[in-house]
Amino acid sequence: MLRSMMPALATAILAWAGAAQAADAPTLANTPPVVVKTEPPAGASDVPASTTEIRVTFSKKMRDKAWSWVMVSQDSFPKLAGDPHYSADLITCILPVALETGHTYAIWINSSGAQNFQDSDGHNAVPYLLVFSAK
């Protein structure tokens, strides 16, 4: 009798395993937001010093008034020229800055110790290092 039940049992186990995998499958809703674009672009070496904003665009809507612009060092963090804020669609965060010619900037967008960039469901954004130089 056990032998006759084996195919049915195997089918049930496979169905359960498939359902468990489907429940854990990544979706846009259950995955963390990621940086999809920065202005200036990461790695740029020719950013005009007249640039007045750093813009970070995420893969989904973010929680308003929550951000972690994290210093790598005091020397590599830009001078602020206003308060951070989101665009109306809550996808792009804008940091008003005053850049200096010949200076390299490095800023973490979230970090292991600062996780305030979150989507509207509370998922922390994946940390992202933005580095660029002003000319």
C-alpha beads as a LAMMPS data file, in Angstrom:
LAMMPS data file: protein, C-alpha beads

135 atoms
134 bonds

1 atom types
1 bond types

-500.0 500.0 xlo xhi
-500.0 500.0 ylo yhi
-500.0 500.0 zlo zhi

Masses

1 110.0

Atoms # bond

1 1 1 0.000 0.000 0.000
2 1 1 2.859 2.373 0.801
3 1 1 4.173 1.879 -2.730
4 1 1 0.865 2.872 -4.243
5 1 1 0.800 6.057 -2.148
6 1 1 4.323 7.156 -3.157
7 1 1 3.361 8.927 -6.420
8 1 1 0.564 10.844 -4.700
9 1 1 2.823 11.732 -1.780
10 1 1 5.591 12.876 -4.125
11 1 1 3.093 15.013 -6.060
12 1 1 1.827 16.572 -2.821
13 1 1 5.360 17.348 -1.638
14 1 1 6.260 18.939 -4.973
15 1 1 3.054 20.990 -4.958
16 1 1 3.779 22.187 -1.408
17 1 1 7.380 23.062 -2.320
18 1 1 6.195 24.967 -5.385
19 1 1 3.666 26.914 -3.318
20 1 1 6.339 27.753 -0.729
21 1 1 8.673 29.012 -3.453
22 1 1 5.893 31.066 -5.035
23 1 1 5.162 32.687 -1.653
24 1 1 8.822 33.733 -1.369
25 1 1 9.133 34.840 -4.983
26 1 1 10.295 38.443 -5.302
27 1 1 7.715 40.983 -6.382
28 1 1 7.858 44.741 -6.753
29 1 1 5.849 45.021 -3.544
30 1 1 8.019 42.783 -1.324
31 1 1 11.504 43.774 -2.504
32 1 1 13.446 46.792 -1.251
33 1 1 13.708 49.941 -3.328
34 1 1 16.921 50.472 -5.276
35 1 1 18.578 53.537 -6.767
36 1 1 17.853 53.570 -10.504
37 1 1 19.342 56.963 -11.384
38 1 1 21.416 59.741 -9.877
39 1 1 22.023 63.278 -11.043
40 1 1 24.904 63.822 -11.276
41 1 1 25.624 60.279 -12.441
42 1 1 27.826 58.069 -10.279
43 1 1 31.432 58.173 -11.472
44 1 1 31.077 61.471 -13.350
45 1 1 34.293 63.510 -13.357
46 1 1 32.988 66.588 -15.144
47 1 1 30.052 67.787 -13.027
48 1 1 29.758 71.583 -13.276
49 1 1 30.436 73.229 -9.917
50 1 1 27.339 75.334 -10.662
51 1 1 25.153 72.232 -10.079
52 1 1 22.726 73.073 -7.279
53 1 1 21.023 69.731 -6.615
54 1 1 21.841 66.088 -6.144
55 1 1 18.889 63.962 -7.256
56 1 1 18.434 60.279 -6.440
57 1 1 15.642 58.370 -8.172
58 1 1 14.373 55.119 -6.664
59 1 1 12.567 52.138 -8.154
60 1 1 9.357 52.874 -6.226
61 1 1 7.564 55.491 -4.123
62 1 1 9.380 56.409 -0.948
63 1 1 8.304 57.445 2.548
64 1 1 8.090 61.252 2.632
65 1 1 10.400 63.236 4.919
66 1 1 12.648 60.204 5.516
67 1 1 16.184 59.965 4.153
68 1 1 19.740 59.050 5.057
69 1 1 22.287 61.127 3.130
70 1 1 25.326 59.648 4.866
71 1 1 28.817 61.191 5.050
72 1 1 31.744 59.072 3.948
73 1 1 33.912 61.844 5.392
74 1 1 33.255 65.448 6.311
75 1 1 35.574 66.597 3.512
76 1 1 33.746 64.584 0.803
77 1 1 30.204 65.650 1.770
78 1 1 28.844 68.672 -0.145
79 1 1 27.838 71.893 1.561
80 1 1 24.086 71.971 1.966
81 1 1 22.099 74.796 0.390
82 1 1 18.674 73.835 1.727
83 1 1 16.678 70.953 3.123
84 1 1 16.267 67.585 1.384
85 1 1 12.850 66.922 -0.127
86 1 1 11.058 64.568 -2.501
87 1 1 9.558 65.322 -5.878
88 1 1 5.753 65.319 -5.987
89 1 1 5.682 61.641 -7.071
90 1 1 7.840 60.606 -4.041
91 1 1 10.259 58.712 -6.292
92 1 1 13.124 61.240 -6.490
93 1 1 14.823 62.754 -3.452
94 1 1 16.512 66.123 -3.982
95 1 1 19.398 67.459 -1.914
96 1 1 20.160 71.181 -2.483
97 1 1 23.952 71.661 -2.501
98 1 1 26.784 74.108 -3.199
99 1 1 29.631 72.312 -4.978
100 1 1 33.266 73.394 -5.248
101 1 1 35.472 73.191 -8.341
102 1 1 38.037 70.376 -8.270
103 1 1 36.371 68.563 -5.386
104 1 1 35.397 64.869 -5.252
105 1 1 32.199 64.023 -3.394
106 1 1 31.208 60.679 -1.863
107 1 1 27.787 60.158 -0.281
108 1 1 26.046 57.021 0.877
109 1 1 22.339 56.784 0.083
110 1 1 21.476 54.697 3.159
111 1 1 24.253 52.726 4.833
112 1 1 24.579 49.821 7.240
113 1 1 24.010 52.213 10.148
114 1 1 21.484 54.630 8.621
115 1 1 18.433 53.242 6.841
116 1 1 15.907 56.091 6.642
117 1 1 15.409 55.903 2.879
118 1 1 12.400 53.558 2.874
119 1 1 9.568 52.810 0.487
120 1 1 5.979 53.570 1.464
121 1 1 5.675 50.034 2.934
122 1 1 8.730 50.482 5.174
123 1 1 11.287 48.441 3.178
124 1 1 14.780 49.940 3.547
125 1 1 16.441 51.032 0.314
126 1 1 19.528 49.075 -0.682
127 1 1 22.590 51.210 0.261
128 1 1 24.192 53.003 -2.689
129 1 1 27.481 54.900 -2.845
130 1 1 27.395 58.006 -5.037
131 1 1 30.829 59.381 -5.983
132 1 1 31.495 62.206 -8.476
133 1 1 33.863 65.142 -9.065
134 1 1 33.056 68.779 -9.770
135 1 1 34.997 70.706 -12.408

Bonds

1 1 1 2
2 1 2 3
3 1 3 4
4 1 4 5
5 1 5 6
6 1 6 7
7 1 7 8
8 1 8 9
9 1 9 10
10 1 10 11
11 1 11 12
12 1 12 13
13 1 13 14
14 1 14 15
15 1 15 16
16 1 16 17
17 1 17 18
18 1 18 19
19 1 19 20
20 1 20 21
21 1 21 22
22 1 22 23
23 1 23 24
24 1 24 25
25 1 25 26
26 1 26 27
27 1 27 28
28 1 28 29
29 1 29 30
30 1 30 31
31 1 31 32
32 1 32 33
33 1 33 34
34 1 34 35
35 1 35 36
36 1 36 37
37 1 37 38
38 1 38 39
39 1 39 40
40 1 40 41
41 1 41 42
42 1 42 43
43 1 43 44
44 1 44 45
45 1 45 46
46 1 46 47
47 1 47 48
48 1 48 49
49 1 49 50
50 1 50 51
51 1 51 52
52 1 52 53
53 1 53 54
54 1 54 55
55 1 55 56
56 1 56 57
57 1 57 58
58 1 58 59
59 1 59 60
60 1 60 61
61 1 61 62
62 1 62 63
63 1 63 64
64 1 64 65
65 1 65 66
66 1 66 67
67 1 67 68
68 1 68 69
69 1 69 70
70 1 70 71
71 1 71 72
72 1 72 73
73 1 73 74
74 1 74 75
75 1 75 76
76 1 76 77
77 1 77 78
78 1 78 79
79 1 79 80
80 1 80 81
81 1 81 82
82 1 82 83
83 1 83 84
84 1 84 85
85 1 85 86
86 1 86 87
87 1 87 88
88 1 88 89
89 1 89 90
90 1 90 91
91 1 91 92
92 1 92 93
93 1 93 94
94 1 94 95
95 1 95 96
96 1 96 97
97 1 97 98
98 1 98 99
99 1 99 100
100 1 100 101
101 1 101 102
102 1 102 103
103 1 103 104
104 1 104 105
105 1 105 106
106 1 106 107
107 1 107 108
108 1 108 109
109 1 109 110
110 1 110 111
111 1 111 112
112 1 112 113
113 1 113 114
114 1 114 115
115 1 115 116
116 1 116 117
117 1 117 118
118 1 118 119
119 1 119 120
120 1 120 121
121 1 121 122
122 1 122 123
123 1 123 124
124 1 124 125
125 1 125 126
126 1 126 127
127 1 127 128
128 1 128 129
129 1 129 130
130 1 130 131
131 1 131 132
132 1 132 133
133 1 133 134
134 1 134 135
